[in-house]
Amino acid sequence: MMISRSFALAILVVAAQAGGPPIGRPFELAPGETVTIEALRIGFDGVGEDSRCPAGTQCAWAGDAAAAFTLERAPAAAEHPTLHTNGRFARQTEYETFVVRLEDLKPYPKDGVTIAPGDYRATLVVTRR
């Protein structure tokens, strides 16, 4: 009986670790991917616009990219925030007891190169309020 309890405990530990990245640690999502952190499900819907100044060029302003997400935690209704790369706009949002912050969006634009929608990667950090 002792072996089966130890085995069950080991499975619970592995399952908890497989539940997503730990709170407070950066993680990356591709468009269409989802992750669950402490019952908060985060989906990266994609980038709606990207006007960031391409590397190697001079622009009047740094520009901005707008990344759309879906946040869900039962039984609350899902929310669909847009987070931005430029600090003039919302880089983070609060949902339930969580704060979701967009830390980075890759790749960074290059002059004359079009970024395919599926090539974007959003780096997020989730913390508690």
DSSP file (Angstrom, degrees, kcal/mol; ACC not computed):
  #  RESIDUE AA STRUCTURE BP1 BP2  ACC     N-H-->O    O-->H-N    N-H-->O    O-->H-N    TCO  KAPPA ALPHA  PHI   PSI    X-CA   Y-CA   Z-CA
    1    1 A M     >        0   0    0      0, 0.0     4,-1.8     0, 0.0     5,-0.2   0.000 360.0 360.0 360.0 -32.1    0.0    0.0    0.0
    2    2 A M  H  >  +     0   0    0      1,-0.2     4,-2.2     2,-0.2     5,-0.2   0.884 360.0  52.4 -64.9 -38.9    2.9    2.4    0.7
    3    3 A I  H  > S+     0   0    0      1,-0.2     4,-2.6     2,-0.2    -1,-0.2   0.913 107.9  50.6 -64.7 -42.3    4.2    2.0   -2.9
    4    4 A S  H  > S+     0   0    0      2,-0.2     4,-2.3     1,-0.2    -1,-0.2   0.872 110.3  49.6 -66.9 -35.5    0.8    2.9   -4.4
    5    5 A R  H  X S+     0   0    0     -4,-1.8     4,-2.3     2,-0.2    -1,-0.2   0.917 112.4  47.6 -67.2 -42.3    0.5    6.0   -2.2
    6    6 A S  H  X S+     0   0    0     -4,-2.2     4,-2.4     2,-0.2    -2,-0.2   0.912 112.3  49.9 -63.1 -42.2    4.0    7.2   -3.2
    7    7 A F  H  X S+     0   0    0     -4,-2.6     4,-2.1     2,-0.2    -2,-0.2   0.917 110.6  49.5 -62.4 -44.0    3.2    6.5   -6.8
    8    8 A A  H  X S+     0   0    0     -4,-2.3     4,-2.0     1,-0.2    -2,-0.2   0.891 110.8  50.3 -63.0 -40.3    0.0    8.5   -6.6
    9    9 A L  H  X S+     0   0    0     -4,-2.3     4,-2.2     2,-0.2    -1,-0.2   0.904 109.0  51.8 -64.4 -41.6    1.8   11.4   -4.9
   10   10 A A  H  X S+     0   0    0     -4,-2.4     4,-2.3     1,-0.2    -2,-0.2   0.894 109.1  50.4 -62.1 -40.4    4.4   11.4   -7.7
   11   11 A I  H  X S+     0   0    0     -4,-2.1     4,-2.6     1,-0.2    -1,-0.2   0.896 109.3  51.2 -65.6 -40.3    1.7   11.5  -10.3
   12   12 A L  H  X S+     0   0    0     -4,-2.0     4,-2.2     2,-0.2    -2,-0.2   0.900 109.9  49.6 -63.7 -40.1    0.1   14.5   -8.6
   13   13 A V  H  X S+     0   0    0     -4,-2.2     4,-2.1     2,-0.2    -2,-0.2   0.930 112.7  46.6 -64.6 -45.5    3.4   16.4   -8.5
   14   14 A V  H  X S+     0   0    0     -4,-2.3     4,-1.9     1,-0.2    -2,-0.2   0.909 112.2  51.0 -63.2 -42.2    4.0   15.7  -12.2
   15   15 A A  H  < S+     0   0    0     -4,-2.6     4,-0.3     1,-0.2    -1,-0.2   0.891 109.5  50.3 -63.2 -39.9    0.5   16.8  -13.1
   16   16 A A  H >< S+     0   0    0     -4,-2.2     3,-1.0     1,-0.2    -1,-0.2   0.893 111.3  48.6 -65.5 -39.4    0.8   20.0  -11.1
   17   17 A Q  H >< S+     0   0    0     -4,-2.1     3,-0.7     1,-0.2    -1,-0.2   0.831 107.8  54.7 -69.3 -31.3    4.1   20.8  -12.8
   18   18 A A  T 3< S+     0   0    0     -4,-1.9    -1,-0.2     1,-0.2    -2,-0.2   0.498  83.6  91.4 -79.4  -3.0    2.5   20.1  -16.2
   19   19 A G  T <  S-     0   0    0     -3,-1.0    17,-0.3    -4,-0.3    -1,-0.2   0.431 103.5 -80.0 -75.0   1.6   -0.3   22.6  -15.5
   20   20 A G    <   -     0   0    0     -3,-0.7    -1,-0.2    15,-0.1    17,-0.1  -0.665  69.6 -33.4 126.2 177.7    1.6   25.5  -17.1
   21   21 A P  S    S-     0   0    0      0, 0.0     3,-0.1     0, 0.0     6,-0.1  -0.295  71.4 -95.9 -68.6 155.2    4.4   27.9  -16.2
   22   22 A P    >   -     0   0    0      0, 0.0     3,-1.6     0, 0.0   104,-0.3  -0.376  46.9 -93.5 -70.3 151.1    4.7   29.1  -12.6
   23   23 A I  T 3  S+     0   0    0      1,-0.2   104,-0.2   102,-0.1   105,-0.0  -0.367 111.1  25.8 -62.9 140.2    3.1   32.3  -11.6
   24   24 A G  T 3  S+     0   0    0    102,-3.1    -1,-0.2     1,-0.2   103,-0.1   0.408  98.5 107.5  86.6  -1.9    5.6   35.3  -11.8
   25   25 A R  S <  S-     0   0    0     -3,-1.6   101,-0.4   101,-0.2    -1,-0.2  -0.901  73.2-112.0-111.6 137.8    7.8   33.6  -14.4
   26   26 A P        +     0   0    0      0, 0.0     2,-0.3     0, 0.0    99,-0.2  -0.329  38.7 175.6 -64.9 145.8    7.9   34.7  -18.1
   27   27 A F  E     -A  124   0A   0     97,-2.0    97,-2.6    -6,-0.1     2,-0.4  -0.966  21.9-126.6-146.7 161.4    6.6   32.3  -20.7
   28   28 A E  E     -A  123   0A   0     -2,-0.3     2,-0.4    95,-0.2    95,-0.2  -0.882  18.1-171.0-117.4 141.2    6.0   32.5  -24.4
   29   29 A L  E     -A  122   0A   0     93,-2.4    93,-2.7    -2,-0.4     3,-0.1  -0.984  11.5-148.2-129.3 142.4    2.9   31.8  -26.5
   30   30 A A    >   -     0   0    0     -2,-0.4     3,-2.4    91,-0.2    14,-0.4  -0.701  48.0 -76.9 -96.3 157.3    2.5   31.5  -30.3
   31   31 A P  T 3  S+     0   0    0      0, 0.0    14,-0.2     0, 0.0    -1,-0.1  -0.305 122.4  22.4 -54.8 135.0   -0.8   32.6  -31.9
   32   32 A G  T 3  S+     0   0    0     12,-3.4     2,-0.2     1,-0.3    13,-0.1   0.238  98.7 118.3  89.8 -13.4   -3.4   30.0  -31.3
   33   33 A E    <   -     0   0    0     -3,-2.4    11,-2.3    11,-0.3    -1,-0.3  -0.526  43.5-165.1 -85.3 153.6   -1.7   28.5  -28.3
   34   34 A T  E     -D   43   0B   0      9,-0.2     2,-0.3    -2,-0.2     9,-0.2  -0.944   5.3-170.8-132.5 157.5   -3.1   28.5  -24.8
   35   35 A V  E     -D   42   0B   0      7,-2.0     7,-3.1    -2,-0.3     2,-0.5  -0.980  14.6-140.1-143.1 151.8   -1.7   27.9  -21.4
   36   36 A T  E     +D   41   0B   0     -2,-0.3     2,-0.5   -17,-0.3     5,-0.2  -0.972  16.9 180.0-119.7 126.2   -3.3   27.4  -17.9
   37   37 A I  E >  S-D   40   0B   0      3,-2.8     3,-2.2    -2,-0.5   -17,-0.1  -0.975  76.1 -25.1-125.4 115.2   -1.8   29.0  -14.8
   38   38 A E  T 3  S-     0   0    0     -2,-0.5    -1,-0.1     1,-0.3     3,-0.1   0.899 128.2 -47.4  47.3  50.5   -3.6   28.3  -11.5
   39   39 A A  T 3  S+     0   0    0      1,-0.2     2,-0.7   -20,-0.2    35,-0.3   0.410 112.6 122.6  72.9   1.7   -6.9   27.7  -13.4
   40   40 A L  E <   -D   37   0B   0     -3,-2.2    -3,-2.8    33,-0.1     2,-0.5  -0.851  50.7-154.7 -92.7 119.2   -6.5   30.9  -15.5
   41   41 A R  E     -DE  36  72B   0     31,-3.3    31,-2.3    -2,-0.7     2,-0.5  -0.840  10.4-169.8 -97.7 125.1   -6.6   29.9  -19.2
   42   42 A I  E     -DE  35  71B   0     -7,-3.1    -7,-2.0    -2,-0.5     2,-0.4  -0.965   2.8-172.9-119.2 125.2   -4.7   32.4  -21.4
   43   43 A G  E     -DE  34  70B   0     27,-2.6    27,-2.3    -2,-0.5     2,-0.8  -0.954  20.0-139.9-117.6 137.7   -5.0   32.2  -25.2
   44   44 A F  E     - E   0  69B   0    -11,-2.3   -12,-3.4    -2,-0.4   -11,-0.3  -0.860  19.1-177.7 -95.5 109.7   -2.9   34.3  -27.7
   45   45 A D  E     -     0   0B   0     23,-2.1     2,-0.2    -2,-0.8    24,-0.2   0.759  45.7 -98.8 -81.7 -26.9   -5.3   35.2  -30.4
   46   46 A G  E     - E   0  68B   0     22,-1.2    22,-3.2   -15,-0.1     2,-0.6  -0.799  40.4 -58.4 136.7-177.9   -2.8   37.1  -32.6
   47   47 A V  E     - E   0  67B   0     -2,-0.2    20,-0.2    20,-0.2     3,-0.1  -0.912  33.9-171.9-107.4 120.6   -1.4   40.5  -33.5
   48   48 A G  E    S+     0   0B   0     18,-2.3     2,-0.3    -2,-0.6    -1,-0.1   0.845  72.3   0.8 -81.2 -35.9   -4.0   42.9  -34.9
   49   49 A E  E     - E   0  66B   0     17,-0.9    17,-2.5     0, 0.0     2,-0.3  -0.993  53.9-167.6-152.7 149.5   -1.5   45.6  -35.9
   50   50 A D  E     + E   0  65B   0     -2,-0.3    15,-0.3    15,-0.2    -3,-0.0  -0.839  21.0 155.1-142.8 100.7    2.2   46.2  -35.8
   51   51 A S        +     0   0    0     13,-3.6    14,-0.2    -2,-0.3    -1,-0.1   0.089  26.3 144.1-111.7  20.6    3.5   49.7  -36.5
   52   52 A R        -     0   0    0     11,-0.3    11,-0.3    12,-0.3    10,-0.1  -0.326  63.3 -99.9 -62.1 143.6    6.8   49.3  -34.6
   53   53 A C        -     0   0    0      9,-2.5    -1,-0.1     1,-0.1     3,-0.1  -0.500  45.1-114.5 -66.1 120.2    9.6   51.1  -36.2
   54   54 A P    >   -     0   0    0      0, 0.0     3,-1.6     0, 0.0    56,-0.3  -0.211  35.8 -94.2 -59.0 145.6   11.7   48.5  -38.2
   55   55 A A  B 3  S+h  110   0C   0     54,-2.7    56,-0.9     1,-0.2     3,-0.1  -0.314 110.5  24.8 -57.4 138.0   15.2   47.8  -37.0
   56   56 A G  T 3  S+     0   0    0      1,-0.3     2,-0.3    54,-0.1    -1,-0.2   0.497 105.3  95.6  84.8   3.7   17.8   49.9  -38.8
   57   57 A T    <   -     0   0    0     -3,-1.6     2,-0.5    -4,-0.1    -1,-0.3  -0.804  69.9-124.3-120.6 165.0   15.4   52.7  -39.8
   58   58 A Q        +     0   0    0     -2,-0.3     2,-0.3    -3,-0.1    -3,-0.0  -0.939  31.5 179.7-110.3 132.0   14.6   56.1  -38.2
   59   59 A C        -     0   0    0     -2,-0.5     3,-0.1    -6,-0.1    -6,-0.0  -0.883  40.5-119.4-128.8 159.4   11.0   56.8  -37.4
   60   60 A A  S    S+     0   0    0     -2,-0.3     2,-0.3     1,-0.1    -1,-0.1   0.792 101.3   9.4 -67.4 -28.6    9.1   59.8  -35.9
   61   61 A W  S    S-     0   0    0      1,-0.0    -1,-0.1    -3,-0.0    -8,-0.1  -0.967  80.5-107.7-147.8 164.4    8.0   57.5  -33.0
   62   62 A A        -     0   0    0     -2,-0.3    -9,-2.5     1,-0.2     2,-0.1   0.727  55.9-144.7 -66.5 -22.8    8.7   54.0  -31.8
   63   63 A G        -     0   0    0    -11,-0.3     2,-0.3   -13,-0.0   -11,-0.3  -0.310   9.0-110.1  83.9-173.4    5.4   52.6  -33.0
   64   64 A D        -     0   0    0     21,-0.1   -13,-3.6    -2,-0.1     2,-0.4  -0.992   9.9-149.3-157.8 148.7    3.3   50.0  -31.3
   65   65 A A  E     -E   50   0B   0     -2,-0.3    20,-1.5   -15,-0.3     2,-0.6  -0.987  15.6-149.0-121.7 139.5    2.1   46.4  -31.8
   66   66 A A  E     -EF  49  84B   0    -17,-2.5   -18,-2.3    -2,-0.4   -17,-0.9  -0.932  12.2-168.3-113.6 113.8   -1.3   45.3  -30.4
   67   67 A A  E     -EF  47  83B   0     16,-3.1    16,-2.9    -2,-0.6     2,-0.4  -0.882  10.5-145.3-107.0 130.7   -1.6   41.7  -29.3
   68   68 A A  E     +EF  46  82B   0    -22,-3.2   -23,-2.1    -2,-0.5   -22,-1.2  -0.759  20.3 178.4 -99.7 139.5   -5.0   40.2  -28.6
   69   69 A F  E     -E   44   0B   0     12,-2.4     2,-0.4    -2,-0.4   -25,-0.2  -0.903  23.9-138.6-134.1 160.0   -5.6   37.6  -25.9
   70   70 A T  E     -E   43   0B   0    -27,-2.3   -27,-2.6    -2,-0.3     2,-0.5  -0.995  18.2-167.0-119.6 127.9   -8.5   35.6  -24.4
   71   71 A L  E     +EG  42  79B   0      8,-2.8     8,-2.3    -2,-0.4     2,-0.4  -0.964  12.3 172.1-116.4 129.4   -8.6   35.2  -20.6
   72   72 A E  E     +E   41   0B   0    -31,-2.3   -31,-3.3    -2,-0.5     2,-0.3  -0.999  15.6 163.3-140.0 139.0  -10.9   32.6  -19.0
   73   73 A R    >   -     0   0    0      3,-0.4     3,-1.8    -2,-0.4   -33,-0.1  -0.789  48.4 -89.9-152.8 109.0  -11.4   31.3  -15.5
   74   74 A A  T 3  S+     0   0    0      1,-0.3     3,-0.1   -35,-0.3    -2,-0.0  -0.288 105.4  18.3 -60.5 142.2  -14.7   29.4  -14.8
   75   75 A P  T 3  S+     0   0    0      0, 0.0    -1,-0.3     0, 0.0     0, 0.0  -0.968 108.9  85.6 -93.9   8.3  -17.2   30.5  -13.8
   76   76 A A  S <  S-     0   0    0     -3,-1.8    -3,-0.4     1,-0.1     2,-0.1  -0.256  85.9 -99.4 -67.9 155.2  -16.4   34.1  -14.8
   77   77 A A        -     0   0    0      1,-0.1    -1,-0.1    -5,-0.1    -4,-0.1  -0.432  42.7-102.8 -71.4 148.2  -17.0   35.3  -18.3
   78   78 A A        -     0   0    0     -2,-0.1     2,-0.3    -6,-0.1    -6,-0.2  -0.374  33.2-152.0 -68.8 149.4  -14.1   35.4  -20.7
   79   79 A E  B     -G   71   0B   0     -8,-2.3    -8,-2.8    -2,-0.1    16,-0.0  -0.904   7.1-152.3-121.6 155.2  -12.4   38.7  -21.4
   80   80 A H        +     0   0    0     -2,-0.3   -10,-0.2   -10,-0.2     2,-0.1  -0.636  23.6 177.9-128.6  72.6  -10.6   39.7  -24.6
   81   81 A P        -     0   0    0      0, 0.0   -12,-2.4     0, 0.0     2,-0.5  -0.389  22.1-142.6 -77.1 154.5   -7.9   42.3  -23.8
   82   82 A T  E     -F   68   0B   0    -14,-0.2     2,-0.3    -2,-0.1   -14,-0.2  -0.982  18.5-163.0-112.6 124.5   -5.5   43.8  -26.3
   83   83 A L  E     -F   67   0B   0    -16,-2.9   -16,-3.1    -2,-0.5     2,-0.3  -0.840   6.7-146.2-111.0 148.2   -2.0   44.5  -24.8
   84   84 A H  E     -F   66   0B   0      6,-2.6   -18,-0.2    -2,-0.3    18,-0.2  -0.739  20.0-142.8-117.8 157.4    0.5   46.8  -26.4
   85   85 A T  S    S+     0   0    0    -20,-1.5     2,-0.4    -2,-0.3   -19,-0.1   0.708  85.1  79.3 -86.5 -23.6    4.3   46.9  -26.8
   86   86 A N  S >  S-     0   0    0    -21,-0.3     3,-2.0     1,-0.1    -2,-0.1  -0.746  78.5-137.8 -91.2 130.3    4.4   50.7  -26.4
   87   87 A G  T 3  S+     0   0    0     -2,-0.4     4,-0.1     1,-0.3    -1,-0.1   0.562  96.9  76.3 -64.1  -9.2    4.1   52.1  -22.8
   88   88 A R  T 3  S+     0   0    0      2,-0.1    -1,-0.3     3,-0.0     2,-0.2   0.687 101.3  44.8 -72.2 -16.3    1.7   54.8  -24.0
   89   89 A F  S <  S-     0   0    0     -3,-2.0     2,-0.3     1,-0.1    -6,-0.0  -0.680 112.2 -63.1-121.8 173.8   -1.0   52.1  -24.1
   90   90 A A        +     0   0    0     -2,-0.2    -6,-2.6     1,-0.2    -4,-0.1  -0.418  44.0 172.2 -65.1 118.1   -2.1   49.2  -21.9
   91   91 A R        +     0   0    0     -2,-0.3    11,-3.0    -8,-0.2     2,-0.3   0.549  69.1  30.3 -97.2 -13.7    0.8   46.7  -21.4
   92   92 A Q  E     -B  101   0A   0      9,-0.2     2,-0.3   -10,-0.1     9,-0.2  -0.948  62.8-161.1-143.4 162.7   -1.1   44.8  -18.8
   93   93 A T  E     -B  100   0A   0      7,-2.2     7,-2.8    -2,-0.3     2,-0.4  -0.971  17.2-129.2-141.4 154.9   -4.6   43.9  -17.7
   94   94 A E  E     +B   99   0A   0     -2,-0.3     2,-0.4     5,-0.2     5,-0.2  -0.892  25.6 174.5-105.9 137.8   -6.3   42.7  -14.5
   95   95 A Y  E >   -B   98   0A   0      3,-2.4     3,-2.7    -2,-0.4     2,-0.2  -0.955  62.1 -43.1-145.4 122.2   -8.6   39.7  -14.6
   96   96 A E  T 3  S-     0   0    0     -2,-0.4   -23,-0.0     1,-0.3    -2,-0.0  -0.407 125.5 -24.5  54.7-123.6  -10.1   38.1  -11.5
   97   97 A T  T 3  S+     0   0    0     -2,-0.2    32,-2.4    -3,-0.1     2,-0.3   0.209 122.6  93.6-100.7  15.0   -7.1   38.0   -9.0
   98   98 A F  E <   -BC  95 128A   0     -3,-2.7    -3,-2.4    30,-0.2     2,-0.5  -0.742  58.4-152.3-111.7 154.8   -4.5   38.0  -11.7
   99   99 A V  E     -BC  94 127A   0     28,-2.7    28,-2.4    -2,-0.3     2,-0.5  -0.998  14.5-163.3-120.0 124.0   -2.4   40.6  -13.5
  100  100 A V  E     -BC  93 126A   0     -7,-2.8    -7,-2.2    -2,-0.5     2,-0.4  -0.943  10.2-172.2-111.4 121.3   -1.3   39.6  -17.1
  101  101 A R  E     -BC  92 125A   0     24,-2.5    24,-1.9    -2,-0.5     2,-0.7  -0.947  23.1-136.5-121.1 132.3    1.5   41.7  -18.5
  102  102 A L  E     + C   0 124A   0    -11,-3.0    22,-0.2    -2,-0.4     3,-0.1  -0.777  26.2 174.5 -82.4 113.8    2.9   41.6  -22.1
  103  103 A E  E     -     0   0A   0     20,-3.0     2,-0.3    -2,-0.7    21,-0.2   0.815  61.0  -9.2 -89.4 -35.8    6.7   41.7  -21.6
  104  104 A D  E     - C   0 123A   0     19,-1.5    19,-2.8     2,-0.0     2,-0.4  -0.992  49.3-150.8-160.9 155.8    7.8   41.3  -25.2
  105  105 A L  E     - C   0 122A   0     -2,-0.3    17,-0.2    17,-0.2    15,-0.0  -0.972  34.2-126.5-136.5 121.4    6.6   40.6  -28.7
  106  106 A K  E    S+ C   0 121A   0     15,-2.7    15,-2.8    -2,-0.4     2,-0.1  -0.834  72.9  42.3-119.3 157.6    8.9   38.9  -31.3
  107  107 A P  S    S-     0   0    0      0, 0.0     8,-0.1     0, 0.0     3,-0.1   0.626  73.9-139.6 -77.1 160.4   10.0   39.0  -33.9
  108  108 A Y        -     0   0    0     -2,-0.1    -2,-0.1     1,-0.1   -53,-0.0  -0.670  34.4 -97.3 -81.6 139.6   10.9   42.7  -34.1
  109  109 A P        -     0   0    0      0, 0.0   -54,-2.7     0, 0.0     2,-0.4  -0.213  35.3-158.4 -60.7 145.7   10.1   44.2  -37.5
  110  110 A K  B >   -h   55   0C   0      3,-0.5     3,-2.1   -56,-0.3   -54,-0.1  -0.948  34.6 -91.7-120.6 145.4   12.9   44.6  -40.1
  111  111 A D  T 3  S+     0   0    0    -56,-0.9     3,-0.1    -2,-0.4   -58,-0.0  -0.336 110.5   5.8 -58.3 126.3   12.8   47.0  -43.0
  112  112 A G  T 3  S+     0   0    0      1,-0.2     2,-0.5    -2,-0.1    -1,-0.3   0.467 104.1 112.1  81.3   2.2   11.2   45.3  -46.1
  113  113 A V    <   -     0   0    0     -3,-2.1    -3,-0.5     2,-0.0     2,-0.4  -0.936  56.2-147.7-113.6 125.8   10.3   42.0  -44.2
  114  114 A T        -     0   0    0     -2,-0.5     2,-0.6    -5,-0.1    -3,-0.0  -0.772  13.9-136.2 -90.8 131.8    6.7   41.1  -43.6
  115  115 A I        -     0   0    0     -2,-0.4     5,-0.1    -8,-0.1    -2,-0.0  -0.775  18.1-131.1 -88.2 122.7    6.0   39.1  -40.5
  116  116 A A    >   -     0   0    0     -2,-0.6     3,-2.1     1,-0.1     4,-0.5  -0.485  21.0-118.4 -69.4 142.4    3.7   36.2  -41.0
  117  117 A P  G >  S+     0   0    0      0, 0.0     3,-0.9     0, 0.0   -70,-0.2   0.842 113.3  52.4 -52.5 -37.5    0.8   36.1  -38.5
  118  118 A G  G 3  S+     0   0    0      1,-0.2    -2,-0.0   -88,-0.1   -72,-0.0   0.562  95.9  70.3 -77.8  -7.4    1.9   32.7  -37.1
  119  119 A D  G <  S+     0   0    0     -3,-2.1    -1,-0.2   -89,-0.1   -13,-0.0   0.614  74.2 105.9 -85.0 -12.3    5.5   33.8  -36.6
  120  120 A Y    <   -     0   0    0     -3,-0.9     2,-0.4    -4,-0.5   -15,-0.0  -0.342  49.3-167.4 -68.5 149.3    4.7   36.1  -33.6
  121  121 A R  E     - C   0 106A   0    -15,-2.8   -15,-2.7   -91,-0.2     2,-0.5  -0.975   6.0-155.2-137.5 123.0    5.6   35.1  -30.1
  122  122 A A  E     -AC  29 105A   0    -93,-2.7   -93,-2.4    -2,-0.4     2,-0.6  -0.847   3.9-152.5 -99.7 130.6    4.3   36.9  -27.1
  123  123 A T  E     +AC  28 104A   0    -19,-2.8   -20,-3.0    -2,-0.5   -19,-1.5  -0.920  24.4 179.1-101.6 121.0    6.2   36.8  -23.8
  124  124 A L  E     -AC  27 102A   0    -97,-2.6   -97,-2.0    -2,-0.6     2,-0.4  -0.816  21.6-157.4-119.7 157.2    3.8   37.2  -20.8
  125  125 A V  E     - C   0 101A   0    -24,-1.9   -24,-2.5    -2,-0.3     2,-0.5  -0.995   9.9-159.5-132.3 131.1    4.2   37.3  -17.0
  126  126 A V  E     + C   0 100A   0   -101,-0.4  -102,-3.1    -2,-0.4     2,-0.3  -0.941  18.6 166.0-111.8 129.5    1.2   36.5  -14.8
  127  127 A T  E     - C   0  99A   0    -28,-2.4   -28,-2.7    -2,-0.5     2,-0.3  -0.811  35.7-103.0-130.1 173.8    1.2   37.7  -11.2
  128  128 A R  E       C   0  98A   0     -2,-0.3   -30,-0.2   -30,-0.2   -31,-0.0  -0.747 360.0 360.0 -96.1 147.4   -1.4   38.0   -8.4
  129  129 A R              0   0    0    -32,-2.4   -31,-0.1    -2,-0.3    -1,-0.1   0.469 360.0 360.0 -71.7 360.0   -2.9   41.3   -7.4
